[in-house]
Amino acid sequence: MSDGQKFQLGTIGALSLSVVSSVSIVICNKALISTLGFTFATTLTSWHLLVTFCSLHVALLMKLFEHKPFDARAVMGFGILNGISIGLLNLSLGFNSVGFYQMTKLAIIPCTVLLETVFFRKKFSRSIQFSLTILLLGVGIATVTDLQLNALGSFLSLLAVLTTCVAQIMTNTIQKKFKVSSTQLLYQSCPYQALTLFIAGPFLDWCLTDLNVFAFKYTPQVLFFIVLSCLISVSVNFSTFLVIGKTSAVTYQVLGHLKTCLVLGFGYVLLHDPFSWRNILGILVAIVGMVLYSYCCTLESQQKSNEVSSAQLSQVKESESDPLISVENGTAILGDGVGPKAPAWSSNKDLHA
């Protein structure tokens, strides 16, 4: 199996794991919050991250992955920023209507595209832009209902969008810059994310619910769903870093909207949530957008692969025809009957790679 095929299988596996785990945790949390009354979302997220770190530490002790330390300031800043973005998203939901919160989530994709275009000179083709527009239109039809605006809620939503976009772009950038895996980055950043939310969580939840998380009555049923939610979160957090590392922040957001559509469908089938023709139409339009996006990404990936192969082939042909390159590679045939001889100097390019 070639490296390209292994990468494609790994990407498909990461996407599948992300979808299954995210839909599972949404259903679990919905039962925990809506049915059992445990409404402390930010504090619950801090517990998720703490359990994720403990699980990864056990995996490290079992030598399932290798610890690779790198720039401590980058890790700390990245972890705190991730924690802040999660808290701001929860505050945005608390101070805005559900419809405006959905608009906030939809704004993450165009904001990410804008930031990557301006600061990273990344180009998005018209076909990619068109497919993303179709996707956002469909999700908007399916999820956005009322749009009640207020100054504080709008400001919090703006901060939530910006911090989320930057954090997700950094996830991809850090993994490539420092050559660390998603597991290594998650292991090192988890403590900072967990600590940020563990400190701010009870206060934010109190602001949103007027309830004290420490005064809540923890029945065996509530504890069961909390533990189940924390265990599922290990897979959610791991797959998030894995997907962004293998693809991009934009692809991860597209996947997030697929999860939204699946959650709506599962809610209707399993939990008998109210469902309308508008929801169905929106989901169908969103699926068309996702299929178009996947198709366009596949085409562009194949084109880039073909361009790289052509460039490598032309370099090989040039090296075969260029005597200077032959001499550098130590394969020149010297005159006067002298056989192949290595050059008197040796290249040290590999030492400075």
C-alpha positions in Angstrom: 0.0 0.0 0.0 1.4 3.4 -1.0 1.9 6.3 1.3 -0.9 8.2 -0.4 -3.4 5.4 0.1 -2.4 5.1 3.8 -2.9 8.8 4.2 -6.4 8.6 2.6 -7.4 5.7 4.8 -6.1 7.5 7.8 -8.0 10.6 6.9 -11.2 8.6 6.3 -10.8 6.9 9.7 -10.2 10.2 11.5 -13.3 11.7 9.9 -15.4 8.7 10.7 -14.2 8.6 14.3 -14.9 12.4 14.7 -18.5 12.0 13.4 -19.4 8.9 15.5 -17.9 10.2 18.7 -19.3 13.8 18.3 -22.8 12.6 17.6 -22.6 10.1 20.5 -21.5 12.8 23.0 -24.2 15.2 21.8 -26.9 12.6 22.4 -25.3 11.8 25.8 -25.1 15.4 26.9 -28.6 16.2 25.7 -29.9 13.5 28.0 -27.7 14.8 30.8 -28.7 18.4 30.4 -32.3 18.3 29.2 -33.5 15.2 31.0 -31.5 15.2 34.2 -31.0 18.9 34.6 -27.2 19.1 34.7 -26.8 22.4 32.9 -23.2 23.1 33.7 -21.7 22.8 30.2 -18.4 24.6 30.8 -17.5 22.7 34.0 -18.4 19.5 32.2 -16.0 20.4 29.4 -13.2 20.9 31.9 -13.8 17.4 33.2 -13.8 16.1 29.7 -10.3 17.6 29.1 -9.0 16.4 32.5 -10.1 12.8 31.7 -8.6 13.1 28.2 -5.3 14.1 29.7 -5.3 11.3 32.2 -6.1 8.8 29.5 -3.3 10.1 27.3 -0.9 9.9 30.2 -1.8 6.2 30.8 -1.2 5.7 27.0 2.1 7.4 27.3 3.1 5.1 30.2 2.1 2.1 28.1 4.4 3.5 25.4 1.5 3.8 22.9 2.9 7.1 21.7 6.1 9.1 22.2 6.3 12.3 24.2 7.9 15.1 22.1 8.4 18.4 24.0 8.6 21.6 22.0 8.1 25.3 22.4 6.5 25.6 25.9 5.1 29.1 25.2 3.4 28.0 22.0 1.8 25.1 23.9 0.6 27.2 26.8 -0.8 30.0 24.6 -2.5 27.4 22.3 -4.0 25.6 25.3 -5.3 28.7 27.0 -6.7 30.1 23.7 -8.6 26.8 23.2 -10.1 27.0 26.7 -11.1 30.6 26.1 -12.8 29.8 22.8 -14.8 27.0 24.4 -15.9 29.3 27.2 -16.9 32.1 24.8 -18.9 29.7 22.7 -20.9 28.6 25.8 -21.4 32.3 26.8 -22.5 33.1 23.3 -25.2 30.4 23.5 -26.2 31.7 27.0 -26.6 35.4 26.0 -28.1 34.8 22.5 -31.0 33.1 21.0 -30.5 29.6 19.6 -30.9 31.0 16.1 -28.2 33.6 16.5 -25.9 31.1 18.1 -26.3 28.9 15.0 -25.5 31.9 12.9 -22.3 32.3 15.0 -21.3 28.7 14.2 -22.0 29.3 10.5 -19.7 32.4 10.6 -16.7 30.3 11.6 -16.1 28.9 8.1 -16.0 32.2 6.2 -14.0 33.8 9.0 -11.5 30.9 8.8 -11.3 31.2 5.0 -10.7 35.0 5.3 -7.9 34.5 8.0 -6.1 31.8 6.0 -6.3 33.9 2.8 -5.0 37.1 4.4 -2.3 35.7 6.8 -1.3 32.4 5.1 -1.9 33.3 1.5 -3.9 30.2 1.1 -6.0 30.1 -2.1 -9.6 28.7 -2.2 -10.9 28.0 -5.7 -14.3 29.2 -6.9 -15.6 25.7 -6.8 -14.6 25.3 -3.1 -16.2 28.7 -2.3 -19.4 27.7 -4.2 -19.7 24.4 -2.3 -19.1 26.1 1.0 -21.8 28.6 0.2 -24.3 25.8 -0.6 -23.4 24.0 2.6 -23.8 27.1 4.8 -27.2 27.9 3.1 -28.5 24.4 3.8 -27.4 24.4 7.5 -28.8 27.9 7.9 -32.2 26.7 6.5 -32.2 23.7 8.8 -31.1 25.3 12.0 -31.5 29.0 12.1 -34.9 30.1 13.4 -35.1 33.4 15.4 -32.5 36.1 15.2 -32.7 38.1 18.4 -29.8 40.6 18.6 -28.3 42.2 21.7 -25.1 44.2 22.1 -23.4 41.9 24.7 -24.4 38.7 23.0 -23.2 40.0 19.6 -19.8 41.0 21.1 -19.4 37.6 22.8 -20.2 35.8 19.5 -17.6 37.9 17.6 -15.0 37.0 20.2 -16.1 33.3 20.1 -15.8 33.2 16.3 -12.3 34.8 16.2 -10.8 32.7 19.0 -12.3 29.5 17.6 -10.9 30.2 14.1 -7.4 31.1 15.4 -7.3 28.1 17.7 -8.3 25.7 14.9 -5.8 27.2 12.4 -3.1 27.0 15.1 -3.9 23.3 15.6 -2.9 22.6 12.0 0.0 25.0 11.9 1.6 23.8 15.1 1.5 20.2 14.1 3.2 20.9 10.8 5.7 23.5 12.1 7.0 21.4 15.0 6.3 18.0 13.4 4.3 16.7 16.2 1.3 14.3 16.0 -2.2 15.1 17.0 -1.7 12.9 20.1 1.4 14.7 21.2 -0.1 18.1 20.8 -3.3 17.2 22.6 -1.3 15.6 25.5 0.7 18.8 26.0 -2.1 21.3 25.6 -4.8 19.5 27.5 -3.6 20.6 31.0 -3.8 24.3 30.0 -7.2 23.9 28.4 -8.5 21.9 31.4 -7.1 24.4 34.0 -8.5 27.4 32.1 -12.0 25.9 32.1 -11.8 24.4 35.5 -11.1 27.8 37.0 -13.6 29.8 34.9 -16.2 27.0 34.4 -18.2 27.2 37.7 -18.3 31.0 37.5 -19.5 31.0 33.8 -22.1 28.3 34.6 -23.4 30.3 37.5 -23.7 33.4 35.3 -25.7 31.4 32.7 -27.9 29.3 35.0 -27.9 31.0 38.4 -27.0 27.6 39.9 -24.0 26.3 41.8 -22.3 23.3 40.2 -21.0 22.2 43.6 -24.5 22.3 45.2 -26.1 20.1 42.5 -27.5 16.8 43.7 -25.4 14.1 42.0 -27.6 11.0 41.7 -26.2 7.7 40.4 -27.9 8.3 37.1 -26.3 11.7 36.7 -22.9 10.3 37.7 -23.3 7.5 35.1 -24.0 10.0 32.3 -21.2 12.3 33.4 -18.7 9.4 33.3 -20.0 8.2 30.0 -19.8 11.7 28.6 -16.2 12.1 29.8 -15.2 8.7 28.3 -16.7 9.6 24.9 -14.9 13.0 25.1 -11.5 11.3 24.9 -12.4 10.1 21.4 -13.9 13.5 20.5 -10.9 15.5 21.5 -8.4 13.1 19.9 -10.4 13.0 16.6 -10.7 16.8 16.5 -6.9 17.3 16.6 -6.5 14.3 14.2 -8.9 15.7 11.6 -7.5 19.2 11.6 -3.9 17.9 11.5 -4.7 15.6 8.5 -6.9 18.1 6.6 -7.6 21.7 7.5 -9.6 23.9 9.9 -12.2 24.5 7.1 -12.7 20.8 6.5 -13.2 20.3 10.2 -15.9 22.9 10.2 -17.6 21.3 7.2 -17.5 18.0 9.2 -19.0 19.9 12.2 -22.0 20.9 10.1 -22.4 17.3 9.0 -22.6 16.4 12.6 -25.3 19.0 13.1 -27.4 17.5 10.4 -26.9 14.0 11.9 -27.8 15.2 15.4 -31.0 16.7 14.0 -31.8 13.4 12.3 -31.0 11.3 15.4 -33.0 13.7 17.6 -36.0 13.2 15.4 -35.7 9.4 15.2 -34.5 8.6 18.7 -35.8 11.4 20.9 -38.8 12.4 18.8 -37.8 16.1 18.6 -40.0 18.3 16.5 -39.1 18.2 12.8 -40.4 20.2 9.8 -40.1 20.2 6.1 -37.7 23.2 6.5 -35.3 21.0 8.5 -35.5 18.3 5.8 -34.9 20.7 3.0 -32.0 22.4 4.8 -30.3 19.0 5.6 -30.7 17.9 1.9 -29.1 21.2 0.7 -26.3 20.9 3.2 -25.6 17.4 2.1 -25.3 18.6 -1.5 -22.8 21.2 -0.3 -20.8 18.7 1.6 -20.7 16.3 -1.4 -19.6 19.1 -3.7 -16.9 20.2 -1.2 -15.6 16.6 -0.9 -15.6 16.2 -4.7 -13.8 19.5 -5.3 -11.2 18.8 -2.6 -10.6 15.3 -4.1 -10.1 16.8 -7.6 -7.7 19.5 -6.3 -5.8 16.9 -4.3 -5.4 14.7 -7.4 -4.2 17.7 -9.5 -1.6 18.6 -6.9 -0.4 15.0 -6.7 -0.1 14.9 -10.5 1.8 18.2 -10.5 4.2 16.9 -7.9 4.7 13.6 -9.8 5.4 15.5 -13.0 7.9 17.8 -11.3 9.7 14.9 -9.8 9.8 13.1 -13.2 11.2 16.2 -14.9 13.9 16.5 -12.2 14.9 12.8 -12.8 15.1 13.4 -16.5 17.2 16.5 -16.0 19.5 14.7 -13.6 20.0 11.9 -16.2 20.9 14.4 -18.9 22.9 17.0 -16.9 26.6 15.9 -16.4 27.0 18.4 -13.6 24.3 16.8 -11.6 25.8 13.4 -12.3 29.2 14.6 -11.0 27.5 15.9 -7.8 25.8 12.5 -7.3 29.2 10.8 -7.7 28.2 8.8 -10.9 30.4 10.6 -13.5 32.6 8.6 -15.8 35.9 10.3 -16.0 38.0 10.2 -19.1 41.2 8.5 -19.9 39.9 5.1 -18.9 39.3 6.0 -15.3 36.2 4.2 -13.8 33.5 5.6 -11.6 34.9 7.7 -8.8 33.3 9.5 -5.9 33.8 13.3 -5.9 36.6 14.7 -3.7 34.0 16.6 -1.6 30.8 15.5 0.0 27.5 17.4 0.2 26.4 18.2 3.8 22.9 19.4 2.7 21.3 16.7 4.9 22.9 18.1 8.0 21.2 21.4 7.5 17.7 20.2 6.5 
